[in-house]
Every structure is written in C-alpha cells, then in structure tokens.
Amino acid sequence: MSGADIVVQVLADEGTKVLFGYSGGAILPVYDAIFRYNALHRDAGGRDRLALVVPANEQGAGFMASGFARASGGVGVAVVTSGPGATNLVTPIRDALADSIPMVAICGQVPTAALGSDAFQEAPVANIMGACAKHVFLVTDATQLEATLRTAFELARSGRPGPVVVDIPKNVQNAVQPFDGERHLPIPGYRRRLEAVEHARLDDADCERLLDALAQARRPLIYAGGGVVASGAAPALRAFSRAFGLPAVTSLMGLGVMDTRDPLALHMLGMHGTAYANYAVEDCDFLLVLGARFDDRVAGVPDKFAPRAKFIAQIDIDPAEVGKVKAVDWAHVGQLGASLERIAHYARSRGVRLQLDDWHAHLAALKRAHAMNYDRASPLIQPQAVIEAINRQTQGRAIIATGVGQHQMWSAQFFDFAEPRHWLTSGSMGTMGFGLPAAIGAQFAHPGAMVIDVDGDGSIRMNVGELETVATYGLPLKIVLLNNHGDGMVRQWQKLFFKGRYSATDKNLHTKDFVRAAQADGIAWARRLERKEDLEATVAEFLAVAGPAFLEVVVDPDAGVYPMVGPGASYAQMITGDFIPSRAAPPPVDAEASTMHMF
Amino acid sequence: MKHTLSILLQNESGALVRVAGLFAARHVNIDALTVAATHDPAISQLTLVLHGDEGTLEQILRQLRKLVDVLDVSSLSLMGGFGQPALAAHT
C-alpha cells in the first residue's frame, strides 16, 4: 500500500465517516487515495463511505471537524495541505485543545528532502502546532506511518481529549509499505500515566472523608464542567444529583450535562451566569467540582470564589487541573462517571442521607426572585426574545452552535438543553467565526437533527464563506443572525470600562447585506426580520423550512448581556442590569481599577 | 527558589522544542539546560534549572507529564538558603 492508501485505511478502520478538508499540492496523494477508496467502497445507500466535505477555508474544515466531534463524541478529522493549508488550521487546533475536543488533523508536507529549504508552501508545522495541539507527529520514516496514525487517534480520544496533528511529507505519502492493521507506537510514558489515571479507584477512606464533609454541609452544590460532557458522565452526574438532592451549576462548556429544566439545575455560573447560579455559589458551604477548572470567566478572583464553602472537592482526569487556580480540600484524579458511582454506592452502604429542604427552598426563592429577564417592553426586537421564540419550538432538543460575543452569552442563558452535546461553542479560546462551520460539522454528525447556528454579525463574517458550503451540501441547517450592527460585546466593555470610546467598533459592520449574501451563496430561504410583531410567526416559518434557511434579525443594538461579573470582580459585585433584581446594590464600577485586571 | 529537573525524553522529532516551548508558553524561565544521550539511543536525558515558587514548580511538573514524549520527570530541588544547601528529591 502507498502511504496515502495507509492513511485512508487507518481513517476507515478508526470509524471515520466524514472528512473535512481542502486539497493542495502536498496532500494530493491522500486526496487521490480517498477518491479511489470511495470508488470501491459504497455504503448501503450508494454514498461515499468516506464522505469528503470541502470548506471555503481550512479554518472552516477545522471547525467543522470540531463541531462534528463536539456533537457526536467521536474524533473529528481534517485533512489539509502544507504551508497555508496547515497554518489556516492553527486556530481550530488551538481552539480544540483549549476545549478538550478530540480531533486528528492530517497535513501534507513538502518532501523530506526539501524540509527546511524554504520550499514552496512549506511551514514548520511541527513547531507551530507543537504549542497548540495535544501532540504533533512529523512522519519522516514511512515505516512508522501506520502506527503513527493509529496512535494519533488513541491520543486524541484518551485521557483529557485533544487535537493531534500528523504532518506527512509527500514522499512518505507515496512510499509503498506493507499494511499491518494493528500497529501502534509504544509511547510508554503517556501510556503508563494514562493507565494510572484510568485505573485510579477511590478507596473507602477517600469516600469516607468526602461523605463526612458532605453530611455536615447544609448548602452543598455541584459545579460541573465540560469534562462531564467529554467523559460521557452526564447520566452518572444526574443520578448522583438526584440521589442526594444536590443542586448543580454548570460552566459554559458543561451546559446540558443536567437538563436545564431540572429543578436541581441552576443553569450557568460565571461572568455571564444566571444571577441565581452565582448567588448559589456565593451561598454554598460545600462545592463538588466535576470536570471543571475554575476558568477566569468563572473564578475571576479565585480567593473570593465560593467564599463560604468550607469544603471544596474536585474530580478531574487531568492532574494538572487540581489546585492550578484554587486550592481544594479533597481531590481525585480519575474517571468521573466511575468515581461518582463509587461515591454513591459507598454512601448507600453507609446510609448517608442529606436534609436539604431549607437549601432547596432557598434556591427556589433565588430562581424566582432573580430570574433571567430583559427589556420586554422595548419597541425594538430584543435578541433574548428571538432565542426564547426558537426555544419555545425546539424545547431543548436542538443542537445549537454559536460564534463568540453577546449572542453566544444570550444563547447560553436563554436556551434550554435537555442533553449534553447539544451546545457547541468556543468556550476557552472564544473564537469568532466558530459557529457556522461547527454547525455544519454537527449536521454531518446528525443529518436528521435540528441544528441551528445562532450567530452575530461580527462572528459570522469571519467564516461567511461557509454559507456556500451549507448550500453545496444541501444541509437543512438553520442560521439565525442576531444583527446588532457591530461587535456588541466589545461595545459593552467599551461602554462600561472605557467611558464609551468606541474605538474600531464605530467603523465596521454597517454596510453588509447578509440576506443577499446568503442568497448569492445558494440559500433560497433567506429573510430579514425587523418588526417585533412578526417575530413568532417568522421564527415558526423559518424552523419549518425543509432545507437550509437563513434568518437575519435586526435587534436592539444597545441590548447588553446581564448579569455580568466584571473582570477582577467577585460574584458579590455582580451587576444584574436593569431587568433582573439584584440581591444587593452592586458597588459602582471603578473603571481605572478594573482595567488593571482587564483581559 | 531554584529547582533542578531531570527529564527523560523520547528522542522524537521536535521533542526538545516541545519541552522548551512548554516553559515559554507557561511563562517560566529556563536558567540552564543540558541534554545528554543515555545508554538507550531512543532516550535523552535533560537536566533543566528553573526558578520559581513551589506552585510554579508543581504546575510545570504536571504540565511536563502531559507531554507525550516525556517518559519521566523528577525534581532535584536545592533546598535551604543559609549557605548550607541540601539536596532533596521529589517526584
């Protein structure tokens, strides 16, 4: 087999059904092998066994692979050429690492003899990606290609998942090798550490100490993050929460691990979390942190985070996350689901029962008194109202992708999520332009599902070329553009912290006709909604379109995202805005002091 | 405080860059670095000196153990500060 055929065979063996990528000189042998593989292998419906999805830009391919992985739980695969093809993939790779998303990226590279010669379309991909990926392989020995590719999938999936880049010089793609079908690289250090984590078991003393603290707690709370999604531990979390009556807040990445409509679910905490989630964190006396990492958007001031918690416990698969930001009283590095089941089992055998009626009543009162709200009386369409209108129809069952900014936070706040993997967002990196390609990837993972990209005018423009990809592949994707004519989140910060000096945000996003752009790219159902009274009917019609549909909603340009825990502020200083009652009037924002902590 | 790390590294393409790059990305300075061959040609031994507090040391050790090429890391910290340095080994 040629190296290129080996690449395709390993992809197929690993269960890859869809590839996202853009061709070019240094990856031509692999693309040829894909073509030949599909000519010989058809699925039951006569379709290509390895569907190839071609984006407008390699960044699109990366985010499609990421969206595919986030929605399906499998490994997303991107295949690109050398030089600019690979460097266009840097942002999605870093984004996937930051959000712990399993991906394998295959990059063509100039022939080994030309490496380092400043050849045409050469870039030092191993160096560049080394800082961005979970691991990078440069395959200079053709005999190692098969084992390297298989190991790349293993690395992407195992432990804390992440993206793995395999850089393959063109001559290695052309070299003929025997195909073994089994080979892996030894990677002894990684395997030894992985096995230790995967086999780590909580002993009786660990369980005892945790349950002693929990039994003494009157206001215990779970803080669940993306690790619960990644490890498939949402059912274990729900069972654990129910068994003890433990309420839970989730991070942005953890949305959906609890059904957001569950009485024990308090939705999102953090900078733009719900007021009641943040007050619950302020009030709790025991915090169990599951697959979450005290990110600065959650614990901007770690010392003042959960200030009344007498006991903080943390379970994570990554030892480096324990104690990185905030010291904890109890920690376990291991599998989340198995750990929760072990603790619950031990608690049952000990007959541990919690009396949390007062705490439940307190939280229910917080939910009522500080419910999410916005300017419902405004004559302008409020972006939150658009999300509520969609949510009334989708009932927490739609897969929602977003860009980054205000629309992302409103989506996180106002959508319901019945299950994990229905919420696809660039959480850690905060990459504008993520939403549209991620939604495309998710639609390929779930062809029959309702997939909606809720985007902003700034974000969608960054990968707007992918509108054409939606039409090319006839995807039934729904794209909602909340157009506030500008970078709303940047404006919000400029208003709050820079005395209303709208540097840069006063210069762009005023001229583009998005509806005509969508139509030009082949999306026949493309409309602009400007009148509030048309909202409900237009959204219903939009969601009922059988094929792709694009809905631009012209929204109040001054709508803000609240609550807001400002940079460098504690939850006690949370600003709830004009429409959500605050528990105490927050102290005035000190613009000069805030800018010191600002990022 | 100065800390001396001993790192066993697989001799893979780019492995040294990934170790050095980790320190740069985590904003930890390398004061000294030597690389030596071992009896196994597939494995190199790195001896690395950094300065930082205990938290910095602990975090960089944990991050180093996430690098796929790293076989083992141990810290040989020069303890003391009254002119009587003692050698203490951690893992």
Interface residues (C-beta under 8 A of the other chain):
Chain A: A126 N127 G130 A131 K134 H135 V136 F137 L138 T140 L155 I187 P188 G189 Y190 R193 D318 P319 A320 G323 K324
Chain B: L8 Q10 S13 G14 V17 R18 G21 A25 E58 Q59 R62 Q63 R65 K66 V68 D69 V70 L71 D72
